Each structure stands twice: as C-alpha cells, then as structure tokens.
C-alpha cells in the first residue's frame, strides 16, 4: 500500500537512516510521513548527521508518531475513505 501511495521511497530512507543524513527537506518530509502514519520507524535505532538518536519503532509508545500501530491506523483510514493522499 505504501508503494501505491508513493511513500515507499520515504520508508526506504527511514529504514536505512539516510533520511536523517540528507538535506533538511528530506528529513522534514520523512518526519511528516512518520507523524501522519504513512511511514513507521525501523526495527533498530539510528543516528542523524549530528549524532542524535532516532529511536526504533519499539522505543516509541504504541499509536504515536513512528509506531507501527500509527501506520495501521493511517492505512485503515485511507482504505475506508478510498483516498490516495
């Protein structure tokens, strides 16, 4: 479903940690996708270009930005409304 909604590239950047080492607009786009639920954090934590810790999906509360549960909610709503965001 991420691929259909064109979030798969952002998810790849988040999973590899590159999102936090590229230009600012890339990181901001990834953060927006995490907050909305279109993407979720990887299974292991990463560090950004400044050495700050980016948590894994297991280090955030269920249902909050970056959690798997937040993504389930996002895509469930998207299917319910038939929207392509």
C-alpha positions in Angstrom: 0.0 0.0 0.0 2.9 2.4 0.7 4.0 1.9 -2.9 0.5 2.7 -4.3 0.5 5.9 -2.3 4.1 6.6 -3.2 5.5 6.5 0.4 7.8 3.6 -0.3 10.8 5.8 -1.1 10.4 7.7 2.1 10.1 4.4 4.0 13.4 3.2 2.4 15.2 6.4 3.5 13.8 6.0 7.1 14.8 2.3 7.2 18.4 2.9 6.1 18.9 6.0 8.2 19.6 8.1 5.1 16.6 10.3 5.8 18.5 11.9 8.7 21.7 12.5 6.8 20.4 14.2 3.7 19.2 17.7 3.1 16.7 19.2 5.5 13.7 18.9 3.3 14.1 15.2 3.0 14.2 14.7 6.8 11.2 17.0 7.2 9.2 15.0 4.6 10.1 11.8 6.4 9.0 13.3 9.8 5.7 14.4 8.3 5.2 10.8 7.0 6.0 9.4 10.4 3.7 11.8 12.2 0.8 11.0 9.8 1.4 7.3 9.9 2.2 6.9 6.2 5.6 5.5 7.4 7.0 4.0 10.5 10.3 3.8 12.2 12.7 0.9 11.5 13.3 -2.0 13.8 16.6 -0.6 15.1 17.6 2.9 16.2 19.7 5.2 14.0 21.7 8.4 14.4 21.2 11.6 12.5 24.0 13.6 10.9 24.6 15.3 14.3 24.8 12.1 16.3 21.3 12.4 17.8 19.5 9.1 18.4 16.5 8.3 16.2 14.5 5.7 18.1 13.3 2.4 16.7 9.6 1.6 16.4 9.9 -0.4 19.6 11.2 2.6 21.5 8.1 4.8 21.0 4.7 4.3 22.6 2.2 2.4 20.6 -0.1 4.6 18.5 2.3 7.5 18.5 4.3 9.0 15.6 6.7 6.4 14.1 4.9 3.4 15.6 3.6 0.5 13.5 0.2 1.0 15.1 0.0 4.6 13.9 0.7 3.3 10.3 -2.0 0.7 10.6 -4.5 3.4 11.6 -3.4 5.6 8.7 -3.8 2.9 6.1 -7.1 1.6 7.6 -8.5 5.2 7.3 -7.1 5.5 3.8 -8.8 2.3 2.7 -12.1 3.4 4.4 -12.2 6.6 2.6 -10.7 5.3 -0.7 -8.3 8.2 -0.7 -4.8 8.2 -2.3 -3.5 11.1 -0.2 
